Amino acid sequence: MMEEIANNVRRIRAEMERAARAAGRDPAEIQLLAATKMNDAQRVRAAVEAGVDCCGENRVQELLEKLPQGAYTGKPVHFIGHLQTNKVNKVVGRVDLIESVDREELLAAIDRAAARLGVTQRILLEVNIGAEESKSGFTPAGAVEMASRMAEFPHCRLEGLMAIPPISEEPGGNTKYFAQMRQLLVDIRAKKYDNVSMACLSMGMTDDFPDAIAQGSTLIRVGTAIFGARSYGPK
Ligand SMILES: *Cc1c(COP(=O)(O)O)cnc(C)c1O
């Protein structure tokens, strides 16, 4: 099991490097996040030991279980799933980056929780780039507006954008969405809003990360290619 995860990480690293070089980019600019949902602490440890840059959890429950088990020890952990406002207190201050800030109400709750703890919570805004009904996230215009108001949330720091584009019907099908995300990041960065850095562009998963890298991703989130297919049935 450990061996298989290590081999998978090695193969993904090689693919990341190929995609970066093909796009004229420095491979060191791109980080590999292990999307760890449904994988236990032991498997997460195997990915950490295999040299992923960080881990990402989707569910508060799994985060709280695996943290004390030392699943992520030595690497940053991100929150990447839908976050209910009433669970914000369990996440703020425990993760290095909340990637999935998808509405103003959530940002405000995170800011209040960070203020209580006396910390600055690093965040990304999630953009619903495919305008899908089934997904949450800001519209591109909404993300610009939110970024322009980050000074109102001084206990947060906006470091970039995250997107989960629609499931692609064909290879390369998400390239246009990745390109739009890249442009949005550049546009927001150019405004030099207070409390905004825009260094991070989180996009690309198992099926499309080389395309995301070609369009400027700095953080790919990979689950299946590291851990194998997730089993949703009984264990
Ligand atoms: C599960 C998940 C991923 C990884 O998906 P794979 O297709 O298994 O690589 C990436 N991002 C988010 C937000 C996820 O929930």
Ligand as a Chemical Component Dictionary entry (heavy atoms), coordinates in Angstrom:
data_LIG
# 
_chem_comp.id                   LIG 
_chem_comp.type                 NON-POLYMER 
_chem_comp.pdbx_formal_charge   0 
_chem_comp.three_letter_code    LIG 
# 
loop_
_chem_comp_atom.comp_id 
_chem_comp_atom.atom_id 
_chem_comp_atom.alt_atom_id 
_chem_comp_atom.type_symbol 
_chem_comp_atom.charge 
_chem_comp_atom.model_Cartn_x 
_chem_comp_atom.model_Cartn_y 
_chem_comp_atom.model_Cartn_z 
_chem_comp_atom.pdbx_ordinal 
LIG C1 C1 C 0 -11.920 14.963 -4.173 1  
LIG C2 C2 C 0 -11.456 16.325 -4.540 2  
LIG C3 C3 C 0 -10.328 16.516 -5.360 3  
LIG C4 C4 C 0 -9.559  15.373 -5.991 4  
LIG O1 O1 O 0 -10.321 14.688 -6.933 5  
LIG P1 P1 P 0 -9.688  13.494 -7.807 6  
LIG O2 O2 O 0 -10.469 13.511 -9.064 7  
LIG O3 O3 O 0 -9.890  12.238 -7.000 8  
LIG O4 O4 O 0 -8.253  13.801 -8.017 9  
LIG C5 C5 C 0 -9.927  17.818 -5.611 10 
LIG N1 N1 N 0 -10.586 18.875 -5.100 11 
LIG C6 C6 C 0 -11.657 18.743 -4.313 12 
LIG C7 C7 C 0 -12.330 19.953 -3.784 13 
LIG C8 C8 C 0 -12.129 17.469 -4.026 14 
LIG O5 O5 O 0 -13.211 17.331 -3.254 15 
# 
loop_
_chem_comp_bond.comp_id 
_chem_comp_bond.atom_id_1 
_chem_comp_bond.atom_id_2 
_chem_comp_bond.value_order 
_chem_comp_bond.pdbx_ordinal 
LIG C1 C2 SING 1  
LIG C2 C3 SING 2  
LIG C2 C8 DOUB 3  
LIG C3 C4 SING 4  
LIG C3 C5 DOUB 5  
LIG C4 O1 SING 6  
LIG O1 P1 SING 7  
LIG P1 O2 DOUB 8  
LIG P1 O3 SING 9  
LIG P1 O4 SING 10 
LIG C5 N1 SING 11 
LIG N1 C6 DOUB 12 
LIG C6 C7 SING 13 
LIG C6 C8 SING 14 
LIG C8 O5 SING 15 
# 
